[in-house]
Amino acid sequence: MADEYELKQVTVRLKLCEDTPLYSEQKLTDSQKAVDVMANALAEMDREYCCVVNLDAQKRPINFNVVSIGDTSQTQIPVQNLFKAALLSNSTNIMVFHNHPSGSLTPSQADLSVTKRMVEAGRLIGIPVTDHIIVAGGTGLHTSIRSTNPELFSFVAEQSPRFVAEEKPKKRVSVKKQIAEKQAAIAPKEKSAKKKGLER
């Protein structure tokens, strides 16, 4: 019975754990360098992988995270999991990657649909999705969904909303004006009362 009167508080203690890194022959100083490294790695995979590269404010790569692994033709991309590592890494932008083991560079309708959802979610939490890259299996060739379907990223250009509870500022009215308004409201009532007294 006591539990019915108790609202338990919990503390979230998620943490990042380092895993096997990917190496580049060049310094990873911008997002394009990260694209090259990720494309080379994903080209070798025999199943679909979805990965996120977390970027700082200058769009420099911080780290990457494997979000999901599917089969040869699809992988589930749970939008709620895309941003976990980004939040823990203090990332300000993310870039999403997934591979097509078949070698195709054409985004499917499902790819476009999930991209739109990712962009909307990123805008809401203030971590924009800068691009969604498809990597062709075997060749490492890649295409940018932002380049082929820029309309899906229109949300990124807008400022992320700030969820701040604000009261609409009340118009300041001087004390003299407040008194005058009250007197104006009372005056008709007084005149009406006097008139009724005279009529009697």
C-alpha positions in Angstrom: 0.0 0.0 0.0 2.9 2.4 0.8 4.0 2.2 -2.8 0.8 3.8 -4.0 1.8 7.0 -2.2 5.4 7.0 -3.4 6.8 8.4 -6.6 10.3 6.8 -7.0 13.2 8.9 -8.2 15.8 7.3 -10.5 19.2 8.4 -11.6 20.4 7.7 -15.2 24.0 6.7 -15.3 24.7 5.7 -18.9 28.3 5.9 -19.9 30.4 5.6 -23.0 32.8 2.7 -23.4 35.6 2.7 -25.9 35.6 0.0 -28.6 37.7 -0.9 -31.6 38.7 2.3 -33.4 38.9 2.9 -37.2 42.1 4.4 -38.5 42.7 7.0 -41.2 45.8 7.8 -43.2 44.9 11.5 -42.7 44.0 13.5 -39.7 40.3 13.4 -39.0 39.8 17.2 -39.0 36.4 17.5 -40.7 33.3 15.5 -41.5 34.4 14.6 -45.0 37.4 12.7 -43.6 35.0 10.8 -41.4 32.9 9.9 -44.5 36.0 8.4 -46.2 36.9 6.3 -43.2 33.3 5.1 -42.6 32.8 4.3 -46.3 35.9 2.1 -46.4 34.8 0.2 -43.3 31.2 -0.3 -44.3 32.0 -1.4 -47.8 33.4 -4.6 -46.4 30.3 -5.5 -44.3 28.1 -8.4 -45.6 25.1 -7.1 -43.6 23.5 -3.7 -43.3 24.9 -1.6 -40.6 23.6 1.8 -39.3 26.3 4.0 -37.7 26.4 7.5 -36.4 29.4 9.8 -36.4 29.2 12.4 -33.6 30.5 15.8 -34.5 31.5 18.8 -32.5 30.5 22.4 -33.2 33.1 22.7 -36.0 31.8 19.5 -37.6 34.9 17.6 -36.5 34.4 13.9 -35.7 34.4 13.0 -32.0 33.6 9.3 -32.3 31.3 6.8 -34.0 28.7 4.4 -32.8 27.1 1.3 -34.3 23.4 1.8 -33.8 22.1 -1.4 -35.4 23.0 -4.4 -37.5 20.5 -6.0 -39.8 20.6 -8.6 -42.6 21.6 -8.5 -46.2 18.8 -6.2 -47.3 17.7 -4.1 -44.4 18.4 -2.9 -40.9 16.1 -1.4 -38.3 17.0 2.2 -37.4 15.4 3.0 -34.1 15.4 6.8 -34.1 15.5 7.0 -30.3 18.9 5.2 -30.3 20.5 7.5 -32.8 21.2 10.2 -30.3 22.3 8.3 -27.2 26.0 8.4 -27.9 25.6 12.0 -29.2 24.2 13.2 -25.9 26.9 11.4 -23.9 29.6 12.7 -26.2 28.4 16.4 -26.0 28.0 16.3 -29.7 26.3 19.2 -31.5 25.7 17.5 -34.8 25.5 13.9 -36.1 26.1 12.2 -39.4 24.3 9.0 -40.1 25.6 6.1 -42.3 24.3 2.9 -43.5 25.5 0.4 -46.2 23.8 -1.5 -49.0 25.7 -4.8 -49.3 24.1 -5.3 -52.7 26.2 -2.4 -54.0 23.3 -0.1 -54.8 23.6 3.6 -54.1 19.9 4.3 -54.6 18.0 5.2 -51.4 14.9 3.2 -50.8 11.6 4.7 -49.8 12.2 3.4 -46.3 15.6 5.1 -46.3 14.0 8.5 -47.2 11.2 8.0 -44.6 13.6 7.3 -41.8 15.8 10.2 -42.8 12.9 12.6 -42.5 12.1 11.2 -39.0 15.8 11.5 -38.0 16.0 15.1 -39.1 12.8 16.0 -37.3 14.0 14.3 -34.1 17.4 16.0 -34.3 15.8 19.4 -34.7 13.6 18.8 -31.7 16.4 17.9 -29.3 18.9 20.4 -30.8 21.3 18.0 -32.4 20.9 18.4 -36.2 21.4 15.5 -38.5 23.9 17.0 -41.1 23.6 14.1 -43.6 22.6 10.5 -44.2 25.2 8.7 -46.3 24.6 5.4 -48.1 27.7 3.3 -48.8 27.8 0.7 -51.6 29.0 -2.7 -50.6 32.3 -3.9 -52.2 33.2 -0.6 -53.8 33.0 1.9 -51.0 31.3 4.4 -53.3 28.8 6.6 -51.4 26.0 9.0 -51.9 24.6 11.8 -49.8 20.8 11.8 -49.2 21.2 15.5 -48.4 22.5 16.0 -51.9 19.8 13.9 -53.6 16.9 14.9 -51.4 17.7 18.3 -49.8 14.0 18.9 -49.0 14.3 16.3 -46.2 16.8 18.5 -44.5 14.9 21.7 -44.6 14.4 21.5 -40.8 18.1 21.7 -40.2 18.3 25.2 -41.6 15.7 26.4 -39.1 16.7 27.3 -35.5 16.0 24.5 -33.1 13.1 25.4 -30.8 13.8 26.3 -27.2 11.4 24.7 -24.8 11.1 27.5 -22.2 7.9 28.2 -20.4 7.2 31.9 -20.9 4.3 34.0 -19.9 3.3 36.5 -22.5 4.5 39.9 -21.3 1.7 41.9 -19.9 1.3 45.5 -21.1 2.4 47.9 -18.4 -0.3 50.4 -17.5 0.4 53.4 -15.4 -1.3 53.8 -12.0 -3.1 57.0 -13.2 -4.5 55.2 -16.2 -5.7 52.3 -14.1 -7.5 54.7 -11.7 -9.0 56.5 -14.6 -10.3 53.2 -16.2 -11.8 52.2 -12.9 -13.5 55.5 -12.4 -14.8 55.4 -16.0 -16.3 51.9 -15.3 -17.9 53.1 -12.0 -19.3 56.4 -13.3 -22.1 54.9 -15.4 -23.3 52.8 -12.4 -23.4 55.9 -10.1 -25.3 57.9 -12.7 -27.8 55.1 -13.1 -28.3 54.8 -9.3 -28.9 58.6 -8.9 -31.4 58.5 -11.8 -33.4 55.7 -10.2 -33.4 57.7 -6.9 -34.8 60.8 -8.6 -37.5 58.7 -10.3 -38.7 57.5 -7.0 
